[in-house]
Amino acid sequence: MNKTELIDHMATKADISKAAAARALDAMIVGVKTTLKKGGSVTLVGFGTFAVSTRAARTGRNPRTGEAIKIKKAKVPKFRPGKALKEAVN
């Protein structure tokens, strides 16, 4: 499912226009991004938790030359599914 299909699904299930569903989805995405950028986490009970994790600096290899390169530490977004989502999938 892509973003357009998700908007269509939201509009149908919530009995709202596609434009309203698109605005709602965009607002949710912006809210999650803003919270993660500030270092917080977003928990949706029954669905899961979006959080930021720090990946340590490490040494990697250039696949073309085999030369060792340094990879800087980085903040990466993570999603941890909730119990209800895990049960729904299984």
N, CA, C and O atoms as a GROMACS GRO file, in nm:
protein
  360
    1MET      N    1   0.084  -0.118   0.000
    1MET     CA    2   0.000   0.000   0.000
    1MET      C    3   0.089   0.124   0.000
    1MET      O    4   0.181   0.135   0.081
    2ASN      N    5   0.061   0.216  -0.090
    2ASN     CA    6   0.137   0.340  -0.092
    2ASN      C    7   0.054   0.452  -0.026
    2ASN      O    8  -0.056   0.428   0.024
    3LYS      N    9   0.108   0.574  -0.027
    3LYS     CA   10   0.043   0.684   0.043
    3LYS      C   11  -0.095   0.714  -0.015
    3LYS      O   12  -0.190   0.738   0.060
    4THR      N   13  -0.108   0.713  -0.147
    4THR     CA   14  -0.237   0.741  -0.211
    4THR      C   15  -0.341   0.637  -0.173
    4THR      O   16  -0.456   0.671  -0.144
    5GLU      N   17  -0.301   0.512  -0.173
    5GLU     CA   18  -0.393   0.405  -0.135
    5GLU      C   19  -0.433   0.416   0.012
    5GLU      O   20  -0.547   0.390   0.049
    6LEU      N   21  -0.339   0.456   0.097
    6LEU     CA   22  -0.368   0.475   0.239
    6LEU      C   23  -0.467   0.589   0.258
    6LEU      O   24  -0.559   0.579   0.339
    7ILE      N   25  -0.449   0.698   0.185
    7ILE     CA   26  -0.543   0.811   0.193
    7ILE      C   27  -0.682   0.768   0.149
    7ILE      O   28  -0.781   0.802   0.214
    8ASP      N   29  -0.691   0.692   0.041
    8ASP     CA   30  -0.820   0.641  -0.005
    8ASP      C   31  -0.886   0.554   0.102
    8ASP      O   32  -1.006   0.566   0.129
    9HIS      N   33  -0.808   0.467   0.162
    9HIS     CA   34  -0.859   0.378   0.267
    9HIS      C   35  -0.908   0.459   0.388
    9HIS      O   36  -1.016   0.432   0.441
   10MET      N   37  -0.828   0.558   0.430
   10MET     CA   38  -0.867   0.642   0.544
   10MET      C   39  -0.996   0.717   0.515
   10MET      O   40  -1.084   0.725   0.600
   11ALA      N   41  -1.008   0.772   0.395
   11ALA     CA   42  -1.127   0.848   0.357
   11ALA      C   43  -1.252   0.760   0.360
   11ALA      O   44  -1.358   0.802   0.407
   12THR      N   45  -1.238   0.638   0.310
   12THR     CA   46  -1.351   0.545   0.308
   12THR      C   47  -1.392   0.502   0.449
   12THR      O   48  -1.509   0.507   0.485
   13LYS      N   49  -1.294   0.461   0.529
   13LYS     CA   50  -1.323   0.411   0.664
   13LYS      C   51  -1.374   0.520   0.758
   13LYS      O   52  -1.460   0.493   0.842
   14ALA      N   53  -1.322   0.642   0.745
   14ALA     CA   54  -1.361   0.751   0.834
   14ALA      C   55  -1.477   0.833   0.778
   14ALA      O   56  -1.525   0.925   0.843
   15ASP      N   57  -1.522   0.799   0.656
   15ASP     CA   58  -1.630   0.871   0.589
   15ASP      C   59  -1.600   1.021   0.581
   15ASP      O   60  -1.683   1.105   0.617
   16ILE      N   61  -1.478   1.051   0.533
   16ILE     CA   62  -1.436   1.190   0.512
   16ILE      C   63  -1.385   1.203   0.368
   16ILE      O   64  -1.368   1.103   0.298
   17SER      N   65  -1.362   1.325   0.327
   17SER     CA   66  -1.311   1.346   0.191
   17SER      C   67  -1.165   1.302   0.182
   17SER      O   68  -1.095   1.292   0.282
   18LYS      N   69  -1.121   1.277   0.059
   18LYS     CA   70  -0.981   1.240   0.038
   18LYS      C   71  -0.889   1.353   0.078
   18LYS      O   72  -0.780   1.329   0.130
   19ALA      N   73  -0.931   1.478   0.054
   19ALA     CA   74  -0.850   1.594   0.091
   19ALA      C   75  -0.831   1.601   0.243
   19ALA      O   76  -0.722   1.629   0.291
   20ALA      N   77  -0.939   1.575   0.318
   20ALA     CA   78  -0.930   1.576   0.464
   20ALA      C   79  -0.841   1.462   0.514
   20ALA      O   80  -0.764   1.479   0.608
   21ALA      N   81  -0.854   1.346   0.451
   21ALA     CA   82  -0.770   1.232   0.489
   21ALA      C   83  -0.624   1.262   0.460
   21ALA      O   84  -0.536   1.227   0.540
   22ALA      N   85  -0.596   1.326   0.346
   22ALA     CA   86  -0.458   1.361   0.311
   22ALA      C   87  -0.401   1.460   0.412
   22ALA      O   88  -0.286   1.446   0.454
   23ARG      N   89  -0.480   1.559   0.451
   23ARG     CA   90  -0.434   1.657   0.551
   23ARG      C   91  -0.408   1.589   0.685
   23ARG      O   92  -0.309   1.619   0.752
   24ALA      N   93  -0.495   1.497   0.724
   24ALA     CA   94  -0.478   1.426   0.851
   24ALA      C   95  -0.351   1.341   0.849
   24ALA      O   96  -0.275   1.340   0.946
   25LEU      N   97  -0.329   1.270   0.739
   25LEU     CA   98  -0.210   1.186   0.729
   25LEU      C   99  -0.083   1.271   0.729
   25LEU      O  100   0.014   1.238   0.798
   26ASP      N  101  -0.085   1.381   0.653
   26ASP     CA  102   0.031   1.470   0.650
   26ASP      C  103   0.059   1.530   0.788
   26ASP      O  104   0.175   1.542   0.829
   27ALA      N  105  -0.047   1.568   0.861
   27ALA     CA  106  -0.031   1.624   0.995
   27ALA      C  107   0.030   1.520   1.090
   27ALA      O  108   0.114   1.554   1.174
   28MET      N  109  -0.013   1.395   1.076
   28MET     CA  110   0.042   1.289   1.161
   28MET      C  111   0.190   1.267   1.132
   28MET      O  112   0.271   1.253   1.224
   29ILE      N  113   0.225   1.264   1.004
   29ILE     CA  114   0.365   1.243   0.965
   29ILE      C  115   0.452   1.358   1.015
   29ILE      O  116   0.561   1.334   1.068
   30VAL      N  117   0.405   1.481   1.000
   30VAL     CA  118   0.481   1.597   1.048
   30VAL      C  119   0.496   1.591   1.200
   30VAL      O  120   0.603   1.622   1.253
   31GLY      N  121   0.390   1.552   1.270
   31GLY     CA  122   0.396   1.540   1.415
   31GLY      C  123   0.499   1.438   1.462
   31GLY      O  124   0.574   1.463   1.556
   32VAL      N  125   0.502   1.324   1.395
   32VAL     CA  126   0.599   1.219   1.430
   32VAL      C  127   0.741   1.268   1.401
   32VAL      O  128   0.830   1.251   1.485
   33LYS      N  129   0.763   1.328   1.283
   33LYS     CA  130   0.896   1.380   1.248
   33LYS      C  131   0.945   1.483   1.348
   33LYS      O  132   1.060   1.478   1.393
   34THR      N  133   0.857   1.577   1.384
   34THR     CA  134   0.895   1.684   1.477
   34THR      C  135   0.932   1.627   1.613
   34THR      O  136   1.032   1.668   1.673
   35THR      N  137   0.853   1.534   1.661
   35THR     CA  138   0.881   1.473   1.792
   35THR      C  139   1.012   1.396   1.790
   35THR      O  140   1.092   1.407   1.884
   36LEU      N  141   1.036   1.318   1.685
   36LEU     CA  142   1.161   1.241   1.676
   36LEU      C  143   1.281   1.333   1.663
   36LEU      O  144   1.388   1.304   1.718
   37LYS      N  145   1.266   1.444   1.591
   37LYS     CA  146   1.376   1.538   1.573
   37LYS      C  147   1.416   1.600   1.707
   37LYS      O  148   1.534   1.630   1.728
   38LYS      N  149   1.319   1.617   1.796
   38LYS     CA  150   1.346   1.672   1.929
   38LYS      C  151   1.399   1.567   2.026
   38LYS      O  152   1.432   1.597   2.140
   39GLY      N  153   1.407   1.442   1.979
   39GLY     CA  154   1.460   1.335   2.063
   39GLY      C  155   1.355   1.258   2.139
   39GLY      O  156   1.389   1.171   2.220
   40GLY      N  157   1.228   1.287   2.116
   40GLY     CA  158   1.120   1.218   2.185
   40GLY      C  159   1.079   1.091   2.114
   40GLY      O  160   1.143   1.048   2.019
   41SER      N  161   0.970   1.032   2.163
   41SER     CA  162   0.916   0.913   2.099
   41SER      C  163   0.765   0.930   2.088
   41SER      O  164   0.704   1.006   2.163
   42VAL      N  165   0.705   0.858   1.995
   42VAL     CA  166   0.560   0.862   1.973
   42VAL      C  167   0.507   0.721   1.993
   42VAL      O  168   0.546   0.628   1.922
   43THR      N  169   0.417   0.706   2.090
   43THR     CA  170   0.359   0.575   2.119
   43THR      C  171   0.212   0.576   2.082
   43THR      O  172   0.135   0.659   2.132
   44LEU      N  173   0.172   0.484   1.997
   44LEU     CA  174   0.032   0.463   1.962
   44LEU      C  175  -0.007   0.328   2.020
   44LEU      O  176   0.030   0.223   1.966
   45VAL      N  177  -0.081   0.330   2.130
   45VAL     CA  178  -0.114   0.207   2.201
   45VAL      C  179  -0.184   0.110   2.107
   45VAL      O  180  -0.279   0.145   2.037
   46GLY      N  181  -0.136  -0.013   2.106
   46GLY     CA  182  -0.191  -0.116   2.020
   46GLY      C  183  -0.129  -0.119   1.882
   46GLY      O  184  -0.144  -0.217   1.809
   47PHE      N  185  -0.060  -0.012   1.843
   47PHE     CA  186   0.003  -0.007   1.711
   47PHE      C  187   0.154  -0.020   1.723
   47PHE      O  188   0.212  -0.112   1.666
   48GLY      N  189   0.218   0.072   1.797
   48GLY     CA  190   0.363   0.063   1.813
   48GLY      C  191   0.423   0.195   1.858
   48GLY      O  192   0.352   0.291   1.887
   49THR      N  193   0.555   0.197   1.863
   49THR     CA  194   0.629   0.313   1.909
   49THR      C  195   0.734   0.354   1.808
   49THR      O  196   0.813   0.271   1.762
   50PHE      N  197   0.735   0.482   1.775
   50PHE     CA  198   0.839   0.541   1.692
   50PHE      C  199   0.938   0.606   1.786
   50PHE      O  200   0.898   0.682   1.874
   51ALA      N  201   1.068   0.578   1.770
   51ALA     CA  202   1.170   0.635   1.858
   51ALA      C  203   1.297   0.658   1.777
   51ALA      O  204   1.311   0.612   1.664
   52VAL      N  205   1.391   0.731   1.839
   52VAL     CA  206   1.520   0.758   1.776
   52VAL      C  207   1.626   0.678   1.850
   52VAL      O  208   1.627   0.674   1.973
   53SER      N  209   1.714   0.615   1.774
   53SER     CA  210   1.824   0.538   1.830
   53SER      C  211   1.954   0.593   1.772
   53SER      O  212   1.955   0.645   1.660
   54THR      N  213   2.061   0.582   1.846
   54THR     CA  214   2.191   0.628   1.798
   54THR      C  215   2.272   0.508   1.753
   54THR      O  216   2.292   0.413   1.828
   55ARG      N  217   2.318   0.513   1.629
   55ARG     CA  218   2.403   0.408   1.575
   55ARG      C  219   2.547   0.453   1.594
   55ARG      O  220   2.583   0.564   1.553
   56ALA      N  221   2.629   0.371   1.654
   56ALA     CA  222   2.767   0.405   1.686
   56ALA      C  223   2.853   0.422   1.561
   56ALA      O  224   2.823   0.366   1.455
   57ALA      N  225   2.958   0.499   1.576
   57ALA     CA  226   3.056   0.512   1.466
   57ALA      C  227   3.122   0.376   1.446
   57ALA      O  228   3.141   0.299   1.540
   58ARG      N  229   3.158   0.349   1.322
   58ARG     CA  230   3.219   0.220   1.294
   58ARG      C  231   3.306   0.230   1.169
   58ARG      O  232   3.303   0.330   1.098
   59THR      N  233   3.382   0.125   1.144
   59THR     CA  234   3.465   0.118   1.025
   59THR      C  235   3.395   0.028   0.923
   59THR      O  236   3.353  -0.083   0.954
   60GLY      N  237   3.384   0.079   0.801
   60GLY     CA  238   3.323   0.002   0.694
   60GLY      C  239   3.423  -0.020   0.582
   60GLY      O  240   3.540   0.015   0.594
   61ARG      N  241   3.377  -0.076   0.474
   61ARG     CA  242   3.463  -0.101   0.358
   61ARG      C  243   3.398  -0.044   0.233
   61ARG      O  244   3.276  -0.056   0.214
   62ASN      N  245   3.479   0.017   0.148
   62ASN     CA  246   3.433   0.061   0.017
   62ASN      C  247   3.420  -0.066  -0.067
   62ASN      O  248   3.519  -0.136  -0.088
   63PRO      N  249   3.299  -0.097  -0.117
   63PRO     CA  250   3.282  -0.222  -0.191
   63PRO      C  251   3.361  -0.230  -0.321
   63PRO      O  252   3.392  -0.340  -0.368
   64ARG      N  253   3.394  -0.118  -0.380
   64ARG     CA  254   3.469  -0.120  -0.507
   64ARG      C  255   3.617  -0.145  -0.485
   64ARG      O  256   3.680  -0.221  -0.558
   65THR      N  257   3.674  -0.078  -0.382
   65THR     CA  258   3.819  -0.085  -0.364
   65THR      C  259   3.860  -0.173  -0.246
   65THR      O  260   3.975  -0.216  -0.238
   66GLY      N  261   3.766  -0.199  -0.154
   66GLY     CA  262   3.801  -0.275  -0.035
   66GLY      C  263   3.869  -0.189   0.070
   66GLY      O  264   3.907  -0.239   0.176
   67GLU      N  265   3.883  -0.060   0.042
   67GLU     CA  266   3.949   0.033   0.133
   67GLU      C  267   3.862   0.056   0.257
   67GLU      O  268   3.740   0.070   0.246
   68ALA      N  269   3.925   0.061   0.375
   68ALA     CA  270   3.854   0.087   0.500
   68ALA      C  271   3.814   0.234   0.504
   68ALA      O  272   3.892   0.323   0.471
   69ILE      N  273   3.688   0.259   0.546
   69ILE     CA  274   3.641   0.396   0.561
   69ILE      C  275   3.574   0.411   0.697
   69ILE      O  276   3.523   0.314   0.753
   70LYS      N  277   3.574   0.533   0.748
   70LYS     CA  278   3.510   0.559   0.877
   70LYS      C  279   3.367   0.604   0.851
   70LYS      O  280   3.342   0.691   0.768
   71ILE      N  281   3.274   0.544   0.923
   71ILE     CA  282   3.134   0.581   0.914
   71ILE      C  283   3.098   0.651   1.045
   71ILE      O  284   3.116   0.595   1.153
   72LYS      N  285   3.049   0.773   1.034
   72LYS     CA  286   3.016   0.854   1.152
   72LYS      C  287   2.897   0.795   1.227
   72LYS      O  288   2.817   0.721   1.171
   73LYS      N  289   2.888   0.830   1.356
   73LYS     CA  290   2.770   0.788   1.431
   73LYS      C  291   2.650   0.864   1.375
   73LYS      O  292   2.665   0.974   1.321
   74ALA      N  293   2.533   0.806   1.388
   74ALA     CA  294   2.413   0.866   1.330
   74ALA      C  295   2.291   0.835   1.415
   74ALA      O  296   2.285   0.732   1.482
   75LYS      N  297   2.196   0.926   1.411
   75LYS     CA  298   2.066   0.903   1.474
   75LYS      C  299   1.977   0.840   1.367
   75LYS      O  300   1.970   0.889   1.255
   76VAL      N  301   1.909   0.732   1.403
   76VAL     CA  302   1.822   0.664   1.307
   76VAL      C  303   1.684   0.642   1.369
   76VAL      O  304   1.673   0.608   1.487
   77PRO      N  305   1.578   0.662   1.290
   77PRO     CA  306   1.444   0.634   1.342
   77PRO      C  307   1.419   0.484   1.347
   77PRO      O  308   1.464   0.409   1.261
   78LYS      N  309   1.346   0.443   1.450
   78LYS     CA  310   1.313   0.301   1.466
   78LYS      C  311   1.164   0.289   1.496
   78LYS      O  312   1.103   0.380   1.552
   79PHE      N  313   1.106   0.177   1.458
   79PHE     CA  314   0.967   0.147   1.490
   79PHE      C  315   0.962   0.013   1.560
   79PHE      O  316   1.018  -0.086   1.513
   80ARG      N  317   0.895   0.012   1.675
   80ARG     CA  318   0.878  -0.112   1.750
   80ARG      C  319   0.729  -0.143   1.753
   80ARG      O  320   0.653  -0.068   1.815
   81PRO      N  321   0.685  -0.249   1.689
   81PRO     CA  322   0.541  -0.279   1.683
   81PRO      C  323   0.485  -0.316   1.820
   81PRO      O  324   0.553  -0.375   1.903
   82GLY      N  325   0.358  -0.279   1.842
   82GLY     CA  326   0.289  -0.313   1.965
   82GLY      C  327   0.233  -0.454   1.961
   82GLY      O  328   0.231  -0.519   1.857
   83LYS      N  329   0.188  -0.499   2.077
   83LYS     CA  330   0.137  -0.636   2.090
   83LYS      C  331   0.017  -0.661   1.998
   83LYS      O  332   0.009  -0.765   1.934
   84ALA      N  333  -0.076  -0.566   1.993
   84ALA     CA  334  -0.197  -0.586   1.911
   84ALA      C  335  -0.162  -0.594   1.763
   84ALA      O  336  -0.224  -0.672   1.690
   85LEU      N  337  -0.064  -0.516   1.717
   85LEU     CA  338  -0.024  -0.521   1.576
   85LEU      C  339   0.043  -0.655   1.545
   85LEU      O  340   0.017  -0.715   1.441
   86LYS      N  341   0.129  -0.701   1.636
   86LYS     CA  342   0.194  -0.831   1.617
   86LYS      C  343   0.090  -0.943   1.607
   86LYS      O  344   0.100  -1.030   1.521
   87GLU      N  345  -0.011  -0.939   1.696
   87GLU     CA  346  -0.113  -1.042   1.696
   87GLU      C  347  -0.199  -1.035   1.569
   87GLU      O  348  -0.241  -1.138   1.517
   88ALA      N  349  -0.226  -0.913   1.520
   88ALA     CA  350  -0.308  -0.897   1.399
   88ALA      C  351  -0.237  -0.954   1.277
   88ALA      O  352  -0.301  -1.010   1.189
   89VAL      N  353  -0.105  -0.941   1.273
   89VAL     CA  354  -0.027  -0.990   1.160
   89VAL      C  355  -0.016  -1.142   1.164
   89VAL      O  356  -0.018  -1.209   1.061
   90ASN      N  357  -0.004  -1.195   1.284
   90ASN     CA  358   0.009  -1.341   1.299
   90ASN      C  359  -0.129  -1.399   1.315
   90ASN      O  360  -0.143  -1.521   1.330
   0.00000   0.00000   0.00000
